[in-house]
């Protein structure tokens, strides 16, 4: 009996997707720092040290990179989904991580060979064709849901986000110091860690779908017990799309914004900034656990929107590092809308539109940012505030409908 119980416990551990999320996030944190610093330094050399021109050039690179990766990821959805139908959702994780590692090797080639900056687009294309971020998170969500009981699946997904945040904080703090040791040291570490994540996924992680009844649905229509009509679901989806539209692109622009005057951060400070951004996942998770019973869905969601808008407004006017981190502190609960709305029926529908929203947000903000460098480079963050505030309107409308 004890042997059987130990085997069951070991089997349960091997179905946990959290180790993959943590190790993969560490690797991508290191790589993103190496990529951003390499691209920006290359742009500074190409523009003879003009920071505004280097920012514009780097922003243009990130724009094309985002478009290539996102469009390629959309093209890969159908073939990868068919493979996942036959072999399980672990296919999403394996394919996307393989593409990520291949993309990292493209940066190695760029650093050690005389190739143009545009060569790095090949890495983005390979990553996208392998599924990219959308397929990775689709696999994570599926495996996390399959390894938990129906009534605890929303909590399980929030725990995964919490682990992601911890890895992001650690990766952000370490990446700056590793870059100081040498760009190649940071990139090599990123590749090795990402390979470890891939090997863990292939040889250790167990697909738990065999342990569940085939008739059991992955997600119940509403784990809160309330059946929302189509109008309510549509309004909540609209709110989430608007919120993500305002947040995703602005956060990506922040990675360039802090490298130019007046902040002019080096890699260590940039690592602190990335760690502060990832800390939102931790504070949001703790906020949801502690305040959900007191405030409820609507109030907690609106709190997240207000904190995001206020924090972004502060960072728009940051001329000293402490002001920037004050803004990050205020933004600490801006993922609350994501955690509250990514549940049950709404979660399943959102997976189909978040990839498109991510692309649109990146294109929108990285296109506008270079145009504002000459007069007010923080304009993008104020624009993010406006869009995020608008996302509160459909949420309040749904709340009024449910009270009738």
QUITAHU-V34352 format. One record per pair of residues at least 24 apart in sequence whose C-alpha atoms are under 8 Angstrom apart, sorted by sequence separation. I is the first residue (numbers start at 0). GAP is how many residues later the second one is. If there is no record, write none. Layout:
# QUITAHU-V34352
<<I:GAP> <I:GAP>>
This chain:
# QUITAHU-V34352
<<101:24> <102:24> <306:24> <307:24> <101:25> <306:25> <307:25> <99:26> <306:26> <307:26> <98:27> <99:27> <303:27> <306:27> <98:28> <305:28> <97:29> <98:29> <303:29> <304:29> <98:30> <302:30> <303:30> <95:31> <98:31> <302:31> <303:31> <95:32> <97:32> <98:32> <99:32> <303:32> <304:32> <96:33> <98:33> <302:33> <303:33> <95:34> <94:35> <95:35> <96:35> <300:35> <301:35> <94:36> <95:36> <299:36> <300:36> <95:37> <299:37> <91:39> <95:39> <96:39> <300:39> <95:40> <299:40> <92:42> <91:43> <92:43> <296:43> <91:44> <92:44> <91:46> <92:46> <286:46> <91:47> <92:47> <90:48> <283:48> <287:48> <89:49> <275:49> <282:49> <283:49> <286:49> <88:50> <282:50> <283:50> <79:51> <276:51> <279:51> <283:51> <284:51> <287:51> <75:52> <272:52> <275:52> <279:52> <283:52> <287:52> <67:53> <71:53> <75:53> <88:53> <89:53> <275:53> <278:53> <279:53> <72:54> <73:54> <74:54> <75:54> <76:54> <88:54> <279:54> <280:54> <284:54> <68:55> <72:55> <75:55> <262:55> <279:55> <283:55> <64:56> <67:56> <68:56> <71:56> <72:56> <262:56> <60:57> <63:57> <67:57> <68:57> <70:57> <71:57> <72:57> <73:57> <261:57> <262:57> <65:58> <68:58> <69:58> <72:58> <76:58> <261:58> <262:58> <64:59> <68:59> <71:59> <72:59> <67:60> <68:60> <72:61> <146:61> <315:61> <316:61> <69:62> <72:62> <145:62> <146:62> <242:62> <315:62> <68:63> <145:63> <314:63> <315:63> <142:64> <315:64> <142:65> <315:65> <145:66> <152:66> <314:66> <315:66> <149:68> <312:68> <149:69> <311:69> <312:69> <149:70> <311:70> <34:72> <145:72> <150:72> <311:72> <312:72> <30:73> <144:73> <149:73> <308:73> <311:73> <144:74> <308:75> <309:75> <107:76> <141:76> <308:76> <307:77> <308:77> <38:78> <107:79> <308:79> <307:80> <308:80> <103:83> <304:83> <305:83> <304:84> <104:86> <304:86> <103:87> <179:87> <304:87> <178:88> <179:88> <178:89> <100:90> <175:90> <176:90> <301:90> <175:91> <176:91> <174:92> <175:92> <100:93> <174:93> <175:93> <99:94> <100:94> <175:94> <172:95> <175:95> <174:96> <175:96> <96:97> <173:97> <239:97> <297:97> <171:98> <172:98> <239:98> <297:98> <171:99> <172:99> <96:100> <97:100> <170:100> <171:100> <96:101> <171:101> <172:101> <239:101> <297:101> <171:102> <172:102> <171:103> <93:104> <170:104> <168:105> <169:105> <235:105> <167:106> <168:106> <93:107> <167:107> <168:107> <92:108> <93:108> <168:108> <168:109> <236:109> <248:109> <167:110> <168:110> <235:110> <243:110> <247:110> <251:110> <89:111> <167:111> <249:111> <165:112> <236:112> <240:112> <244:112> <248:112> <249:112> <252:112> <164:113> <165:113> <232:113> <236:113> <240:113> <243:113> <244:113> <247:113> <248:113> <252:113> <163:114> <164:114> <243:114> <246:114> <247:114> <248:114> <164:115> <165:115> <244:115> <245:115> <248:115> <249:115> <164:116> <165:116> <240:116> <244:116> <248:116> <252:116> <89:117> <163:117> <164:117> <243:117> <248:117> <88:118> <20:119> <87:119> <161:119> <160:120> <161:120> <222:120> <256:120> <87:121> <160:121> <221:121> <222:121> <221:122> <16:123> <161:123> <220:123> <221:123> <160:124> <219:124> <220:124> <218:125> <219:125> <16:126> <158:126> <218:126> <15:127> <16:127> <157:127> <14:128> <15:128> <218:129> <249:130> <15:131> <249:131> <14:132> <249:134> <11:135> <245:137> <246:137> <245:138> <20:139> <24:139> <28:139> <245:139> <245:140> <21:141> <25:141> <29:141> <245:141> <246:141> <17:142> <20:142> <21:142> <24:142> <25:142> <28:142> <29:142> <32:142> <244:142> <245:142> <16:143> <20:143> <24:143> <28:143> <32:143> <244:143> <21:144> <22:144> <25:144> <26:144> <29:144> <242:144> <243:144> <17:145> <21:145> <25:145> <29:145> <33:145> <37:145> <241:145> <242:145> <24:146> <28:146> <32:146> <241:146> <242:146> <241:148> <242:148> <33:149> <241:149> <240:150> <238:151> <239:151> <33:152> <238:152> <33:153> <237:153> <238:153> <238:154> <30:155> <238:155> <29:156> <30:156> <237:156> <238:156> <29:157> <235:158> <29:159> <30:159> <234:159> <235:159> <29:160> <30:160> <234:160> <28:161> <26:162> <27:162> <235:162> <26:163> <234:163> <25:164> <26:164> <26:165> <26:166> <27:166> <231:166> <25:167> <26:167> <25:168> <23:169> <22:170> <23:170> <22:171> <22:173> <23:173> <22:174> <23:174> <19:177> <19:178> <19:180> <19:181> <157:181> <16:188> <153:188> <15:189> <153:189> <13:190> <14:190> <153:190> <13:191> <14:191> <13:192> <14:192> <14:193> <58:194> <10:195> <58:197> <57:198> <54:201> <54:202> <54:205> <51:208> <50:209> <50:210> <137:213> <39:216> <35:219> <35:220> <133:221> <36:230> <32:234> <32:238> <73:281> <69:285> <69:286> <69:289> <66:292> <65:293> <65:296> <66:296> <65:297> <62:299> <62:300> <62:303> <61:304> <62:304> <59:306> <58:307> <59:307> <58:308> <58:310> <58:311> <55:313> <55:314> <54:315> <51:321> <51:322>>
